[in-house]
Amino acid sequence: MTTTGSGSTYDPPADPARGAAAPAPAAHGHGPPHTDRRVALVTGASSGIGAATARRFAAGGWQLLLSGRDRRRLEETAAGTSAVLLPADLAAPDGARMLAEAALRETGRIDVLVAGAGIGWAGPFLTMPHTDIDRVLFLDLNATLHLVREVLPAMVEAGGGRVVLVGSVAGSVGVREEAVYSAAKAGLAAFAEALRQELRGTGVGVTLVVPGPVETGFFARRGTPYRRSHPRPTSPGRVAAAVWGAVSRSRDDTYIPAWLALPSRVRALTPGLYRKLLNRFG
């Protein structure tokens, strides 16, 4: 199997429990506070998959709400668009609530949430500091669930919308020396399936995006480069195109590249064979 990363990044604070000021909306363009255009809130939009996805939705004529911790890089993502910048600290206790409230104040609705913020950590689990365990689980899983919980009521009330969760193939098959990251992404996958069932009949859909390795700064930021020759990392633009296609066609799941669905199917159908292959080829 392969060391993987979602590619959309969130620059974590030193202490995930610390507080933060409410997001300060800053319009990159000059649009009205409420809009008739379709609205996408994208987290992790300062780089990687999040930034590429934001640009793809902007090209499609959507109104964008972009969130991340680095305002300068958000401005780079938003260049040439009417995007509204919502810098936010999702690691703060009320970070998700404050972001959702700021987003809804700005546009009056959210048609699509692309939850792309996250971090990675690589190395033997026995050497992983407890603080890093908490940080990865909080930012990759807990913060996403809290944000979805804050955004969903408005979608359900409107009778439509879509939640897009950026997972990882690590969450489908488990990757050595990425045990906690794999656990967090597996949690997102289970959450997506359960939530999808709960939302039947509401008009709100849930999409799980499952990329393999992506050519972003994800690996450099986690401190361990991607060393495998196969599968080769794909581009953030390719993942963004898959997100756009999944939203346009109301798809529940999308793998990038598509063949990455195969290892998880082998694991589900023949776990013994899967583990033999894993032990041999890693």
N, C-alpha and C positions, 0 to 999 in steps of 0.2 A: 504494500500500500504506500501511500505518499504523504509526505509532510505537506500540509495545506494551510491556506489562510483565506479569509474572506476578501481581503484587499481593502475594504472600507475601514477606516481607522478612526479611533477616538483617542486623543492624547490624554491619558489619565492624570488626575491630580495625585499628589503625594499621599493624600489621605482620603479615601472614598467616602468617609463619614462626615467630612467637613461641609459646612454650609456654603451657599453661593447666592449671589444676587440674582434677582429675577432677570430673565432674558430681556434685553433692550432691543426691541424691534428697530431695524434700520433699513428702510427701503432703498434698494439699489437703483430702482427706477422711480417712476412717479405715478404709479397706479393708485386707484382709490382703495380705501381700507377694506371694502367689500367688492367682490368681482363676480361677473357672470361666467368667467372662464373656469375650466376645470382646475382644481388646485391639488398640487402634490407637495406634501411635507417630506423632505429627505433629510435623514440624519446621517452623520458621517460624511457630510457633503464637502468637506474641506479637501478631500483627496480621494484617490483610488476609485472604487466602484461607486461610491456615493457621488463624487464629482462627475464622473462619466454619465451616471444615470440622470443627474440633474440636467446636464447639457442635452441629453437625448429627449427628455420631457420638454425642455425649453424649445427645442427644434420642432416638437409636435404641437406647440402653441399653448402649453399649459402655463398657468401661473405657479411660480415656485416659491416655496418657503424652505430656506436652507439653514440647517443647523449644524453646528460643530463648535469647538472651543477656540479655533484659530480664526479670528475675524479677517485677517489679511488674506488667508488662503480661501476663505469663503468669498471674499470680494473677487478673487481671481476666478473662482468657479462661476460667479454671477456676472462676470464681465459681458456686456452686450445683451443682457437680458433685463427683464423687469422684476427679477427675483427680489424677495424680501429676506434680509438676513436676520436670523434669530440665534445669535450665539448663546449657547446654553451649556450648563454643567450637569450632564445626566448622572454624574456620580453623587450629586448633592441629594439630600433626603427628599426635597421637593422639586428636584430638577425636572422630572417628567411632567409633573402637574403644571409647573410654571411654563414649560415649553408649549404644552397643549393649549393652555389658556391664552398665551401670547399669539399662537398661530390662529386660533379661532377668533380672537379680537381683530386680527389683521385682515382676514378674508371672509369671515363668517361661516366657513365650512372647510372640510378637508375631504377630498374625494379619494385620494390615495396616500397612504403612509408607507414610505420606503424606509424600513428600520435597518440602516446599514452601519451604525456605529458599533465599534467593537475593538478588542485588542487581542493579542496572542501571547503565548509563552511557550517556549520549547526547552526540553531537558528532562532528565529522569524525574519521575514524580517524587522519589525519595529525597531529592535535593531541592524541591520546590518550596520556597518560603511560604509560610501560612498566609502572610499578607498578600502574596501574589495569587494564591488560591482564591482568596476572597475577592480580590480585584477582578480577576478574569470572570468568575461566576457572576459578580455584580454587574459588570459592564456588558458582558456578552449575553446574559440571560435575564437577570432581575430587572435591570433598567429598561430593557426592551419590553418585558411584560408590563411593567408599570406604565410605560408610555402608551402601549396598546390599550390598556385599561382606561386611560384618560381620553384617548381619541375616539374609542368605539361608540360611546353613547351618542355623539353627534352624528356618526355615520348611520347608526341604527335608526335614529329619529328621522333622518333624511331619507331612509329607505334604500340606501345604496352606498357603495364605497368598496375599497379593497385595501387590505393590509398585506404588505409585502415584507416578508422576513428573509434577511440574507443569512443563510446557513452556511454549511461547508460539507464537503464529502467526508471530512473527519467526523462529523456527527452521524453519518450513515454507517461507517465501517469501523471507526475507532482507529486512531493512529498512535503508534508508540512514541513516547516522549512528548506527546501532546494530550495527555490523559484528561486534564481539566478542561482544556479547550474543546476536546472531543465531547466531553460530558455536557458542556454548555450548549454546544451546537446540537447535540442529540436532544437536549431539553427543548430547544426551539422547534425541532422537527415534531416532537410529540405534542407540544403546545399547539402547533399549527393544525395538526390533525384533529385534536380535541376541539379547538375553537371553531374549526370549519363545521363540525357537526352541530355545535351549539348555535351557530349563526344561520343554519338552514332556514329559509323562509324570510329572512330579514332583508335580503338584497345585498348583504355585505359578504364579500368573498375573502379568502385567505390564500396567498401564494407563498410557497416556500421555494426560494432560489438556492440551488446547491452547486456552487462552483468548486472546481479544483483549484490548484495554485493559480494565482493571478499576478501579473507583472505590476506590482505596486511597491510602495515603501513599507508594506506590512512586515515583511521578514526582517528588514533592517531595524525597524522600530522595536521588534520583539527581541532583537539581539542575536538571532541565529538565522543565517542565510538559508535559502532553499538550495539544497545540494543535489537533488535527484535529477537524473537525466530524463525520467519518464514518470508521469506525464509532463510534458512541457508546459510552463506557465502560459496562460492565455492573457489576452489584453483586457483592461477594464472596459473598453468600448464594446467588446464582444459580450461581456456580462450585462452591460447596460442595455444592449440590443435585446438580450434575452428577457430582461426585466420588462422592457417596453412591449415585447411580443406577448409575454405572459399576461400583462395587464390588459392589453388590447383584446386578447382572446379569452380572457377569464380562466387562465390555466391555474390548476392547483399546485403543480410542481414543475420545475424546470431544472435540468442538469446541464452544466456547461463544463466541458463538452458533453453531448448527450450520452456517450458510451459510459460515463461515470455512474450511470444508474445500474450498470451490470454488477459491480462488486457488491453493492448492497443487496441485490436480488440473490446472488450466490450465497451470501451470508445468511439470508433469511431462509432459503430453501435447503441448503446443505451446509450447515455451520461447521461440521467436521472437516469437509473438503476445504472450506474457506480458510480455516485455521491452518491446515496443512500447507496451503498455498502461501498464506501469510508468513508462516515460519520459514518457508523456503526462500521466498522472494522479498520478504519485508514490505 
